[in-house]
Amino acid sequence: MYQVTFSEQAMHELNLLDKLAQMEVIEPISLLKPADLATPREPLGRFHRAGREFYRLRAGDSRFYFAVKGDTLHVDYILHKNSLEDFLLRNKLPVSEQQLVEQHSKFWKYLESLTK
């Protein structure tokens, strides 16, 4: 089993949930084994970005994006399944975290402008 660490963004997303929901969301990633990562199958996937290997794990309505660092799984992002950020990462579009934030706010402002 792996130790699991979380980025600032991931901790923020977890802290939005109550304790029971946090435990339910974290359980799938805490149960991952090296064999799971060697041959990922749904709900686990693997992709490469900027020369690094990343994994995506679906857990309920959340998506964990993480990398393996020795005996540690470091969760870079926790995103909601229907968010723009999840779509961009899932489709391997080359964007930075700052671009995700900027695009997210611009996207929603654009949608709001359509209703006026």
ABEGO torsion letter per residue (X at the ends): XBBBBBBAAAAAAAAABBAAAAAAAAAAAAABBAAAAABBBOABBBBBBGGBBBBBBBBEABBBBBBBBEABBBBABBBBAABAAAAAAAAGBBBBAAAAAAAAAAAAAAAAAAAX
